[in-house]
Amino acid sequence: MTPATPRTRSKKSSKSPSAPAQARPFVAHHMVPRHEVLSETETRKVLEDLGTPPERLPKILANDPGLKTDLAYVKARDARENLTGRLVRIRRPSETAGEAIAYRLIVPSSGGD
C-alpha cells in the first residue's frame, strides 16, 4: 500500500460577502458593447417612440454581466433599487451605420435580482 499524500487546501477568497461587486475584467473588454440603463421617464419615452409594448422587446436578465458596464446600474443595484421593467440601451459599433442601438427589457433573474 502506498502512503497517503497530504492534501492541500486552497485559500478561500478574503472578500466579504457584503462588499459591493467589482466589475469583472471581461466587462471592460473592447468587444463588450456599452449598456446604459434608462430612467423610468426615458423608458416611457422610448417605448412611446418605438410604438411597441414592452413585452414585445427582447429581454435581458437583471443580473446580466453586460449591465456592469453602466456605473448607474451598479449604483442602483448596490442600493437595491428595482430595475425590472426598465429598458437598457445597448450601443455597438457598426461599419455601415456608425453605431447600432438596441433596446432590451430588464426582467428578474432567477436569483431575485
N, C-alpha and C positions, 0 to 999 in steps of 0.2 A: 504494500500500500504506500502511496506517495504522501508526503506531509502536506497538510493543507496550506494553501498560500494565504498570506494575510490579506484581508480585504481593506481597500482604501475607501474612505468616504469622500464624496465630492463636497466641496464647500457650498453651502446654501447661500443664496443671494442675501446680501445685507440690506436690501431695500425693504423699507417698511411698507406694509400693505396699504396704509393710509396716505402715502406720499402720492402726489399727482403724477400721472404717467408722463414720461418724456416721449417726445417724438422719436420714432424708430428711424434709423439711417435710411431705409429704403423710401420713406415718405419724402425725403428731400432729394431723391434721385431726379435727374432731369427728364426722365421718361414718365414720371407720375404727373398727371395733369393737375392744374390748380383747382381746388374745390373751394367754394365760397357758400356758406350757409346764409340764406337770405332772411331778413327780418320778417315778421308776420305781415307788415304792411307791404314790403316788397313782394312777398309770396302772393298776396291777393292781387297785386297789380300785374305780375307776370301771368298768373292764371287767367286774369281778365284779358290781357293782351293776346294770349295764346288761344283763348276761347275754348278751352277744354276743361273738363272736370279733373280734379287732382288724381282720382283713382285710375284715370286713363294713362297717366305718365309712368315711365319706368321707375322702379323703386330702388332705394339704397338703404341698407341697414344702419341703424343709429350707431353701431359700433364699427362701421367700415373704416379700415385703416386710412383710406384716402382722405377722410374728413379731417385727419390730424394735420393736413396742410393748411387749414384755416385756423388761425390763432383765436378768432372769435368763437369757433366751435369748441376748442379746447377749454377756454374760459367758461363757456356756458355749461359744458359737460361737467367740469370740476365744481361748478356752482349748483349742480343737479337740476338744471333747467330742463324742461320737457321740450325736446326739439321735434317730436313726432308731428307730422303734418306740414312741416316747413319744407321749402324747396332748397336744393343745392344746385348752384350754377357751376358747371364743370367746363373749364376753358382748356382747349387743346390747340396746339399749333396746326395749321392746315396749309399745305402747299398751294391750294387753289384759292381759298378764302382768306388766308392770313391767320384767321382764328376761328375755330369751330366752337360753338356754345351748345351745351346740352343741359337739360334740367332733369333732376331726379327728386322723387318724393321720399322724405325720410320716414321709414317705418320702424316700429320697435324691433329690437333684436331679441333673440330667444333668451338672452340674459337679463332682459327687462330694461335695457338702456333706452 
